[in-house]
Amino acid sequence: MRFGYFDNNKKEYVITSPNTPAPWINYLGTQNYCAIISNNAGGYSFYKSPKSGRLLRYRFNSIPMDRPGRYVYLRDDEDGDFWSISWQPVGKDLSKFKSICRHGLGYTIFESEYKGIKAELTLFVPTDKDLEVWAVKIKNNSHKKRELSIFSYAEFCFWDIMQDLINFQYILYTCMMDYQDDVVDYTVKFVTHNSPKAFLASTFKVESFDTERDKFIGNYNDESKPLAVVNGKCSNSIAVGGNPCGATQSKLILEPGKEINGAYIVGVGDAKTIGKKVKEYYSNFDNVLKDLSNVYEYWNNRLSKFTFKTQNELFNTMANIWNQYQTHITFNWSRSASFIEAGGRDGLGFRDTNQDILSVIHSIPNESKTRIKELLRAQLSEGYAMHGVQPLTWKQGRHNIPDDPRHIFSDDHLWLILSVTSYLKETGDIDFLEETVEYADEGSDTVYNHLKAALEFSWRKLGPHGITLGLNADWNDCINLKGKGESVWSSMLYHKALVEFIRLANFLNKTEDAEHFEIYRKTIKENLDKYAWDGEWFVRGYLDSGKKLGSKDSEQSIIFLNSQTWSVISEAYLNDDRAVKAMDSVAKYLASEHGVVKNYPAFTKYNEEIGAVTSFPPALKENASIFSHTNTWVVIAEAMLGRGDKAFEYYLSYLPAAKNEIADKYYIEPYVYCQFITGKEHPFEFGRGRNPWLTGTASWAFVGLSQYIIGIRPDYDGIFIDPCIPKDWTEFEVSRYYRDKLLNIKFQNLNKVNKGVKKIIINDTEINGIKIPYEMLHNVNDINVIMG
């Protein structure tokens, strides 16, 4: 069954049945302030850091689930009946209570109707303010005058999430609450530094308030029936210590057919100055609408840089709206703030963020450049990288060197080559290579030399077979090939990084560098030829003992996905029959109707030589699940091989939008990618999505659909157009900005081929080949592509 539908005109997912299997969430905010909100108004907020800037509290993995949140209660003061505008937390009978949630780009709207009262609650974070707005509309659709009370409620957090979760002997004695002129004042008293401040303000005239959670909720009670709402008024509590909250009660008198507007504002800053100021500002409801309009404009601008019109509506929905939206969410917030990631880890994952950048450079090149520089500062002078960095607190120094060199990852630093070269191809900003950036430990160098340092480090870390050492882990954190253990996949990534750097060096006429690293590339390729091929597929690596991992001779799992797909993506075997055989083995052993599993068969016994992957139950996480990130590489590999029907079949198999009709089984949001889908060897839950939103899947899925299915790939001096599509796509259109030049591209595929461009005509001029030189581009370009 399904719980909602896609409204592509409004760029919304509309949830019509609020009793979803799990909370289905949205992200509000664009810069410093982030608010996460579920389809039942649960969630939390943070300022800059989800670890040390947590503003609103949320109880993870709790019963009842999805508590607390941002709640607006309505009470009929004539009979004492009450409800919340969102279905939860009160949870009225859905046969009597109409509830709709609209998750849009940067905003969420709750619509309800009960006992003749129609209510609308719109939540958003302005693009230029460190706060969130709860805009409320209440209309009396009944035939009599109604006297209502309206309550706001949010529970404040201690700011430091780890302290808030575990250190009750301290945190329960630190808050200093106050109230003045419709504004709740929240201050935490720290000894060591300035006290953080926050507020909840109401543009409705406040009749009563509470700042102490237990007074508002009541003893042995919960958010579904707060004592204050039951009684019809708050107790005017002022918390000094305890659990702080922001709760207000106001009176509404509505004649039949009348509507009233107002807003609540939760924000960062001093209540008596900033809180008072924003309350006055939003008391003019036109300012609410203006700031909401700016949110619309912000997201429309970001998504308008690349648009698609194909014969497949699921593809259009994801490509134009939700996939792109998710790429920007992951770019903004990395991996540390969701309903799965509680925020205990902070900042940017090095490999994660390099990959996140790949899908947004065309839309936000300046922000991408800034982020790349933040990552360059997390690279050590020896060439490897910190696994994670927090730019807000980064300081150069030897404290950034890991205590144990075995904690270094074999892949982190190599992703820099892919993100930097992608940025250069997209923008033409070659001068960036000469900018000087610090290393994490000591010294500084040009961006170009940072890339060389990364390549040299991997060259120094080859194992007994001349294949890259696995170190702490490669891309798969749970494959821990310690000692002399080697990763075939990392070697393939290394090969790809070498290929990209050699192309860059040749473009810059740095022949000596190109020749130097070509020796490395050939050596890696020769070693892969000798030791990586297993007859039908490529092995995953070698253990410290010398045994093969992912071989037909292996004791447990015999085939892994990543070394098959990256045999193609690395270009090491792009024109080699072994890559075709390897991808055929993927179809034979790993594919399923819900996507391609990561390895097969699943591990059933722990093996210390292999690592944590062997500790998970079969079909979960890294152990034979359908890891969505790796599925994007299946699509890319098949497209690079020219097998468009197969690539698109795989694309649809794990596509969230394709799960909408079976959302009860898929469990999580059908509008965003998840980390993994339970694999085919699970006894009960094959096909269930897990860990949505913050995943590198978003970025690579968009790279796959835009650069390999649609086939538009920027280069240093032009742009390639080389689609690989389903044969039944006879025509489709794409609009894309490339260095501020608009490309309107129409494709014709009347011969129904998967791949093969016969002719490209740009502005009435036919070109040779499949790359349009940059100098041929006008400000606006009409391009016709004939396939055949």
PyMOL commands that set and color helices and strands:
alter all, ss='L'
color gray80, all
select helices_A, chain A and resi 161-166+168-171+213-217+227-231+271-282+285-303+313-333+350-357+365-376+398-400+405-407+412-427+430-434+447-459+488-507+511-531+562-569+577-590+612-615+628-640+644-653+656-666+697-709+774-776
alter helices_A, ss='H'
color red, helices_A
select strands_A, chain A and resi 4-7+12-15+25-28+33-38+43-47+54-56+71-76+82-84+98-103+107-114+117-124+131-140+146-159+175-180+183-188+197-202+206-212+244-254+259-268+306-309+348-349+388-389+436-438+444-446+486-487+541-542+548-549+559-560+591-592+595-596+599-600+626-627+674-677+689-692+712-715+718-721+731-738+741-748+757-762+765-766+771-773+780-787
alter strands_A, ss='S'
color yellow, strands_A
deselect
rebuild
show_as cartoon
